[in-house]
Each structure stands twice: as structure tokens, then as C-alpha cells.
């Protein structure tokens, strides 16, 4: 909640793309960088902000340099929640182009999806993980194979060029997050799960025998 200072439903018509996460390979920031490059001709004012720090940062810096697109992409590193909240407020699209690596390394359901969607930002996430928990494909955003740069570019373009679609996704995203992703809801579900486990243990005849725990 502290990262959502206000919900801006009039954010559309711009070309500010935001991505947040630890800078590691499976987060797919390299795919986002290449997709941004492909979108420059269509959206000359596109600006992609990448927030986070991690061991894959030198590779991203090199990728931006060799493609000569440093005017379109900014690597912010680690920033305060207040600064991040400002970037959320200004964003027109949120992208975390995560992917499953060849060794099986992948995401769960990134918290940033709830942060972005709760802020009213259409979101794009990758396959091979738990993105479908937070993203209703085609409704609150898109789920794409982030290794397919052309597909990622196409879906980013679809949202950036279509204000009415972006606004529909924004409103549906806010509704989804408020219904099932708030701290209050998560805490309640977690409490019920623990309570159920404890009741099952107490009902078990071996409950008082600590050797059976």
C-alpha cells in the first residue's frame, strides 16, 4: 500500500513503460530492452524505466550501449518507495518480461504485478511462471512468451496505441487487486489456512504425543 500513493486513471495517451525487479536474467529485462528498441519508430517518445539492482545489470548496460538507445531507456538502480510510487503514477504500461530459464529457474507470481495493477496500470507478464494468478490475459493485461521479442513488441504496442483498451484494463486490474490481493485479504486467507491446519492437528489423536509431531 505504501507504494500506491494515488490511483491515476487518466494516465493514458503517453508512452512511459515501467519495469521493476531484481536485475537477474530470468526477469527478462533484456527482452524488454530489445522490444523497446523495436517500438521507437512507432512511438518516438517512448521511455522505458527499469528499477532494481542485481548481478545482470552490466549486461543490460552493455545491451543498451551497443544498440545506442540510452535516450529511451533509464536504469534507475535501487530507489526509495517514494520515488518508485512516482514512477508508478507516471507509467502508462508495466512490463515484467520474465521467463523460465533452461535450467528451470523461474518466477512465482511477482508482487510488482499487484503493485502495478493496483495503481491502475495495464500489465504484461511472461509465461512459465505464476503470472496468470495476477493477470487476466486480455482483460487486465497480457501474458506473452517473453523470448518472442516480436510478440512482446506487438502486445506492448497494442496497449500503448489503444487508450480505450488501456483504460478498460486499468479499471479491471484495480477491481481484481482490490478483490483478492490486498494485505487484508492475504492476511485473512493466511490466517484461515493456519487455523485449518491447527484444527486438523488438534483433532488428531496423536496431538498430545509430541513424538508424533
N, C-alpha and C positions, 0 to 999 in steps of 0.2 A: 504493500500500500504506500510506503514512503517514496516509492519511485513513480507513483502516479499522482502528480500534483493537481492535474485537471484533465478532463476528457474533452479533446478538441475534435468535434465532428465536422468542422469546417476546414479541415486540413487539406482538402483535395484540390488538385489543379497544379500542384508543384511536383518536383522530381527529386525529393530528398529520400534516399534509401538508407536504412539503418540496419546494422547487424551487431550483435553483442554476444560475447562468449570468450572462453579461454582460447588463446591462439594456438590451436593444435590442428593437425591435418584433418581429422575426421569432422571438424566443424565446417569444412568446405569453403573457407574464405577465399581460397584461390579460385574456385568456381565462380563465386560472386564477382571477383575482380575481372575475370575474363568476360562474364556476362555484361558487366558494366561497360567494358570496352566496346562490345558489340552494339550497345544501346546509345552510344554517344552521338552517332549520326542522326538517329531518330529523335533523341532528346538531348540537344546540345547543352542544356542547363542541368543535366543530371549530376547529382552529388551523392556519393556513397560514403557513409561514415561507419567505420569499423572500430568498435570499442572492446578493449580487452588486452591482455598480455599473455605471453607464453612462448614456448621454445620454437614455434613455427613462424615467429614474427620476421626473422631475417629473410626467409623465403618469400614472404608477402612483399616486403620492401623491394626485393630484387625483381619480383614479378611486375610490380608497378613501374619500376625504373626501366626495365627492358621494353615495356610496352608504351612508355612515355605518356602515362595517364595520371601523373601525380596531381594534375589540376582538377581531377574528377574524383579522386579517392583520398580520404584522410584517415590515417591510422592514429587514433586518439590515445592508445595505451590504456592504463587504468585511470579512471576518473571518479569523482565523487558521485554519490547518488543524486545530489542536486544538479550536477552537470548532465548526468545521464537522463534525468527527468526532463530537462530542457530539450535534449535531442529526441526523446520520445515525442514530446509535444510538437516538434517541428517536422517529424517524419511523415512521409506520405505512404511509405511501404516498408515493411520489416521483412528481412530475408535472413534465414539461417540455413545455408545450403549444405547441411550435414549429410553424411554418407557412411555406409558401412565399409570399412577398410578390408583389404584382402585377408587380414589375419582375424577378422570377425569383430574388431573393435568398432563400437557404435554408440549411439546416444540412447538415453531413456526417453523421457519427454522433457525437453529443456524448459526450465522455468521462464526463460525470456519470452516464450510464446504467450504465456499467460500475462506477463507484464505488458507486452506489445498489444495484444488483443484487448486487454482490459483498458488500454489507453485509446482504443478505437482505431487501431492501425491494421489494415489488411496484412496477412502474413503468408509467407511462403516457406515451407519446410521441406526436408528431404525424405527419402524412403529408407527402408532398412532399420527403422527405429520406432519410437512411440509417438511420432508427430500426430497421428490420427486421433490421439487422446485429446489434443488441444485444438486441432484444425479440422473443421468440417470441409472436406475438399469441395471446392466450387461454391461454398457458402460463406465461410469466414476467411478464406484464402485458398491456396493451392498446395498440394503435395506433389513434388516432382522428383525424378531421378536427377540428382544434382550433378552427376557425372556427365549428363547430357547437357552441354552448355547451350545448345540451340533451344532445347525445351525450356530450360531455366530462363533464358532470354525472352522467349515467347510469353511465358507466364508473367514475368515482370512487366513486359510491355503491355500486356492485356490490362493489368491493373492501373498502370501509370497513365494510359491514354483514355481510360474509361472512368470518368468521375462518378457516374451513376452507379456503376458496378462497385467501385471502391467504397462509396458511401453505404451501399447495402451490406457489403462485407463488414464494414466498420460497425454498424448497428447490430448485426447478428453476432459479431465477435464479442461486443460488450455484453450482450444478453447471455451468451454462452459462459463467459467468465464469471459474471455475477451469479449465475445459477449454480455452477459446480466447481469453481476454482478459487473462491475467496478463502482467506485464512480461517474464517469462522466455519465454513463448510468443511474444509480439510480437517480442522481440529475435531469437529463433531464426528466425522467419519472415522478418524483415527481412534477417538475415544470409544466408539461403538465396537470397533474391531478388537481393541484390547479388552473391553468389558466382556465381549463374547468369549474370548479365549480364556479369561479368568473363570467365567461361569462354567465352561466346559471342564476345566481343571478341578473346580470345586465339586462338581457333580461326579467326578471320577472317584471310585472307591479308594484309589491309591493316593488321594490328595494329601493325607496326613503323613504318608510314608515318604520322607524326603529322599530316600534312596531311589524312588521311582520318578523323581522329577527329571 
